[in-house]
Amino acid sequence: MGIELSRVEEFAVLTLNRPEALNALSFSLIGDLGRALDEAATSGARALLVTGSGPKAFCAGADIAELRGRSLAEQKRGVEVGQATFVKLERLPMPSVAIVNGFAFGGGLELALACTFRLAMPNAKLGLPEIKLGLIPGYGGTQRLPRVVGEARALEMILTGKAIDAQTALAWGLVSRIVDGDALAQGMAFAREFTGFSLPVLGFAREAVTRSLDTSLHNGLKNEADLSTLAFRTRDAEEGMAAFLDKRKPKFEDR
């Protein structure tokens, strides 16, 4: 099976399991990914962890052999399906963490970019090499990468097709941290830094940040005010403030 979705404690774990092809994203795999994300969205998990099977690759990108001979209509439809699938990931009701073990090229990096956070194993290599094939990224790379690393660095990666290592990715803000050892355990440890908080309020905070990327500061502040007010109305906010004043750990209902 190309996509495996499992539950480990409070986490949903999505594994790209196509190691013989370096977990490349075939069109059927994109379909399976979309269905797995739908299932994860209603699983009650506190976070989604995304990783690739095997020691070599998180995801090496698109299955290039499938791209040959496609009509323009087929190509456009394929891009739209891939984009919509990654938007599903971006809009999950829980935060997501990509644990990049090995190669994250093309669609693989675009998959990681759609996650809330990215962690890199020491052997991680990240890049958008589509330019070398006479193509450009089509699953959101030209849009999400500049928002994460800035226009100049994004253009450097996209126009040269060069990959960067884990240390450079950390310095550029493409990943949150470099982790070593058991990838899943490291992802769980990272996610537990936020999974104990109110899930709806975590969602409000994420939405306030992501909305600001597509609007002016003035409108972003208005969005923040609206979402902050919604968070204030939750029972979890009342519990959080009461616990602070009582000098105790809060017991959030919507955990």
N, C-alpha and C positions, 0 to 999 in steps of 0.2 A: 504494500500500500504506500502511495506517495506521500500522503499526509496522515499523521497520527495525532489524535487529540486525546489526552489523558488527564486525569485529575491526580494531583499530588498535594495532599493536605488542602490548604485554602487556594491553591493555584490551579489554573488550567494550563496545560503544557502542550504546545503545538510544535511538533517535530517534522521537518522536511526530511522524508526518509526515502531518498533516491541516491544513495552514496555512490553507486556505480556511474552516475552521471553528474557527480558533484552537486547533487540536489538541485539540478537545473529545473527551471520553471517551464514545463511543457504546458500546452493549452489545457489538457485534462487536469493537470495539477492545479492550475489556477481555479478551475471549477471546483475541485475538491477543497481547495483553500477557502473559497467563498462559503461553501457549506459548513466547513469546520468553524469558521468565524461566526456564522449564524448560531451554531450550537454553543459555542463559547459564550456568546452574548447572553444566553438564557441559563447558563450553568450555575449561576450564583457564586462563581469564583471571585476572589478578591483582586486577582491580577492575572494577566496572560503572559506566559513566558514562551518565547519563540526561539528555536534553535535548529541546527541542522545535524543530521546523522553523520557519523564518521568523523575522523580527525582532520580531514583536509578542507572541508568547505561548509560554511553556513549555507550559501547558495551561490552558485557560479553564474547565475543569470538566466537568460532565456535559452530555450532549446533551439539553437541556431538552425538545425536541420529542418525544423518545422516552418521556418520563415521563408524558405526558398519557394518560389513559384506561386506565392499567394497574390490574389488580385488586390487592387487598392481598397476595394470595399471590405474584403476579408481582413486586410491589415488594420484598417480603421476600426472595424468592429472588435478585433482582438485587443487593440490598444484600449478601447473604451471599456471592455470587460475587465482588463487588468487594472485600469485606473479605479473602476467602481469597487473592485475587490479590495484594493488597498485603502480606499476611503472607508470601507466597512471596518477595517482594522483600526484606522485612525479614530473612528467614532464609536468604538466599543464602550460600553458603560463602565468598564474598569480600565485602569492603566495597563499598558503593555510594555514588556521589556524584551528587546532582541539581544541575544547572547551570541556575539559574532565569533565563531570558532573557525578560523581559516578564511577562505575566500568569500568575500561579499562583493560580487561584481554585477554590474548592470542591474537587472531586475532584483537580484539579491540585495544590493545596497538600497534600491528603492523600497523593497520590503522592509528593511531595517529602518529606513527613514520614516515610514508610516507608523512605526511604533512610538510610544511615548518616550522611551529611553532606549539607549544602546550601550551595551557593555562589550568590551573587546578582550578576547583572549590574547596572550602575547604573540601568537602566530597569525593574527588577523591581518588581512590585506583588503583594502576597500577601494573601489574604483568604479567609474562609469566608462567602460572602454568602447561604447557603441560607435564613436567617431572613427575607430579603426576599421569598422565594417561598412563605412559609408552611411551610418545611421545616427540618430540621436536618441537619448533616453525617452521612453514613451509611457512609463508607468509612474510618472510624477517626479522623476529625478531633476528635471530642469526647474521645477517649482519648489520642491521641498529642500533640496540641497542649499540653494542660496539663503533660505530662511534660517538654516542651521549654521552654516560656516561663513556666510557673507558672499556678496556677488563676485568679488575678485577670486577668492579661493574656489568657489563653485565653477567659475569659468575656466580656471586653470585645470581643474579635474576633468571637466566635460570636453574642453577643446583639445587637450593633450591626450586624454584617455589613460593617463598614468594612474597607477594605484598608489595609495599611501599606506604606511604601516600603522600599527596600533599607537605608537608613541606620537606620531604626527596627527593621527585622528584625535587623540586626547588633547594635544596642544591646540588644535583647530576647533575644539568643541563638538566634533562629530560624534564622539562617544563620551559618556559620563565618567567612566573609569576603566582601567585595565584590571582584569581579574585573572587569577591563575588557579589551577587545580580542577576540581569538578565543576563543569560549566553550569549544570542545573542547580547545584548547591549554592554556587556564587550568585546566580540569578535570584534564587529564593531569598538569600540573605539580603541582597540589595532591595528587593521588593518589600521585605518586611519593615523597611524604614518608613513606608507609607501605608501599608495595608491595614494597620490597626486603626486608621482614622475613618471618619464617616465616608462611605462610598459616594453618596449623593454630593456631599460637599467637595470631595476630590474632583468629581465631575464638573461642578461649577467652576472650580479653580482652573482646571484644564481648559474649559470653554472660554473663560475670560482671557486667558493667554492666547489661545489660538485665534479667537475672533480679532484680537488686536493686530494680528499680522496682515489682515485684509482690509484695514480701515484706517482712518486718521486717528491721531491721539485723542482728539475731542470725542469722536464716536466710541473709541476704545474705552475711554473713561466712563461714558454713559453705560456701555455694556457691563463694565466692572461694577458700577453702582447697582444696576439691576440684579446681577448675579450675586453680589454681596448681600443684597436684601433678601433674595431667595434663600441663601444659605442661613441668614439670620433667623428665618422663619422655621427652620427645621428643629425638631426635638433634640437633635444631636448638638445644635448650637447651645441650647439652654443647658444641656447636660455638661458640655465642655466648659462653659463659663462657671457653672456651679462647682464642678470638680476643681477648677483652678482656685476658686475662692475657698473651697474646703480643703485644699492641699491634698488631693487624692487623684488617682488615675481615673479618667472618665470611662464610662461604660456606654459606648455608643450603640444605639439600637440598630442602625442601618450599616452594620459592619459587613 
